Amino acid sequence: MDKKELGNKGENFAAEYYKKLGFDIVKQNYTCRGGEIDIIAENAEYIVFVEVKTRSDNALYQPSEAVDYKKQKRLTIAAVKYLTETESEKQPQFDVFEVYTHNNRIFKVRRIENAFDAFDFGGRYDIF
């Protein structure tokens, strides 16, 4: 299984995980100029922008470490673009979903709720 297939497997698993938590999956792989969001999910209270990171068990670092300042900024830009196209009264939230694999099989996941917020960017994107 190549890296892209493994990433897709992780994203699909994450989408199912959010469904089991009571979220509706609004969109997967939303792209716009300046950014991309793996999963957009919502429930009665929140609209959640999810970044999924899949790594094998022999990786040298945790998957969430790949969601650095630059990646957070791109996610924020994409979320703002999405929210300007789609009205929502729900509270936005940015989650990171880690997927760990061994021999191409998922053996562990970790959901990091509210991993960061748009205010981390000096208020530039604070339409929330």
C-alpha positions as CSV (number, residue, x, y, z in Angstrom):
1,M,0.0,0.0,0.0
2,D,1.5,3.3,-1.0
3,K,1.5,6.5,1.1
4,K,-1.5,8.0,-0.7
5,E,-3.6,4.9,-0.2
6,L,-2.6,4.7,3.4
7,G,-3.5,8.4,3.9
8,N,-6.9,7.7,2.3
9,K,-7.5,4.8,4.6
10,G,-6.8,7.0,7.6
11,E,-9.1,9.7,6.4
12,N,-11.9,7.3,5.7
13,F,-11.4,5.7,9.2
14,A,-11.5,9.2,10.7
15,A,-14.8,10.1,8.9
16,E,-16.4,6.9,10.2
17,Y,-15.1,7.7,13.7
18,Y,-16.7,11.2,13.6
19,K,-20.0,9.6,12.4
20,K,-20.0,7.3,15.4
21,L,-19.6,10.4,17.6
22,G,-22.8,11.8,16.1
23,F,-21.3,14.1,13.5
24,D,-22.5,14.5,9.9
25,I,-19.7,14.5,7.4
26,V,-20.3,17.7,5.3
27,K,-17.3,17.4,3.0
28,Q,-14.1,15.4,2.6
29,N,-11.0,16.8,0.9
30,Y,-12.2,20.3,0.5
31,T,-9.7,22.3,-1.4
32,C,-9.4,26.0,-2.3
33,R,-6.6,28.4,-3.2
34,G,-4.3,28.4,-0.2
35,G,-5.4,25.3,1.6
36,E,-7.1,22.0,2.0
37,I,-9.2,20.4,4.7
38,D,-9.4,16.6,5.0
39,I,-12.8,16.4,6.7
40,I,-15.5,19.0,7.6
41,A,-17.9,17.6,10.1
42,E,-20.7,19.1,12.1
43,N,-23.1,18.3,14.9
44,A,-25.7,20.4,16.6
45,E,-23.1,22.7,18.2
46,Y,-19.9,22.6,16.2
47,I,-18.5,22.7,12.7
48,V,-15.2,20.8,12.9
49,F,-12.3,21.1,10.5
50,V,-10.3,17.9,10.8
51,E,-6.7,17.4,9.7
52,V,-5.9,13.7,9.5
53,K,-2.3,12.5,9.8
54,T,-1.5,8.8,9.3
55,R,1.9,7.3,10.2
56,S,3.3,3.9,10.6
57,D,4.3,2.7,14.0
58,N,8.0,3.1,13.1
59,A,7.7,6.8,12.4
60,L,10.2,9.0,14.3
61,Y,7.5,11.5,15.5
62,Q,3.9,11.7,16.3
63,P,1.5,12.5,13.4
64,S,0.3,15.7,15.0
65,E,3.8,17.1,14.9
66,A,3.3,17.5,11.1
67,V,0.6,20.1,11.8
68,D,3.0,22.9,12.3
69,Y,2.3,26.7,12.3
70,K,2.4,26.8,8.4
71,K,0.0,23.9,8.1
72,Q,-2.3,25.5,10.7
73,K,-2.3,28.7,8.8
74,R,-3.3,26.9,5.5
75,L,-6.1,25.1,7.4
76,T,-7.4,28.3,8.8
77,I,-7.3,30.0,5.4
78,A,-9.3,27.1,3.9
79,A,-11.8,27.1,6.8
80,V,-12.4,30.9,6.4
81,K,-12.9,30.3,2.7
82,Y,-15.4,27.5,3.4
83,L,-17.3,29.6,5.9
84,T,-17.6,32.5,3.5
85,E,-19.1,30.1,0.9
86,T,-21.3,28.2,3.4
87,E,-23.2,29.9,6.1
88,S,-23.0,28.4,9.5
89,E,-24.0,29.6,13.0
90,K,-22.0,26.8,14.6
91,Q,-18.9,27.2,16.6
92,P,-15.8,26.3,14.5
93,Q,-13.2,24.0,15.9
94,F,-10.0,22.6,14.5
95,D,-9.2,19.0,15.3
96,V,-6.2,16.8,14.5
97,F,-6.8,13.1,14.1
98,E,-3.8,10.8,14.4
99,V,-3.9,7.4,12.8
100,Y,-1.2,4.8,13.6
101,T,-0.6,1.8,11.4
102,H,1.4,-1.4,11.5
103,N,1.7,-3.6,8.4
104,N,-0.9,-1.3,6.7
105,R,-3.5,-1.9,9.4
106,I,-4.8,0.7,11.8
107,F,-4.0,-0.2,15.3
108,K,-4.4,3.1,17.2
109,V,-6.1,6.5,16.8
110,R,-6.0,9.7,18.7
111,R,-8.4,12.6,18.3
112,I,-7.0,15.9,19.5
113,E,-10.0,18.2,19.9
114,N,-9.6,21.9,19.5
115,A,-5.9,21.4,18.6
116,F,-5.5,25.1,17.7
117,D,-7.6,28.1,16.8
118,A,-7.7,30.8,14.2
119,F,-6.7,33.4,16.8
120,D,-3.2,32.0,16.8
121,F,-2.6,34.0,13.7
122,G,-2.7,37.5,15.2
123,G,-6.4,38.0,14.6
124,R,-6.0,38.2,10.8
125,Y,-8.5,35.4,10.3
126,D,-10.7,36.0,13.3
127,I,-14.1,36.1,11.6
128,F,-15.2,33.6,14.2
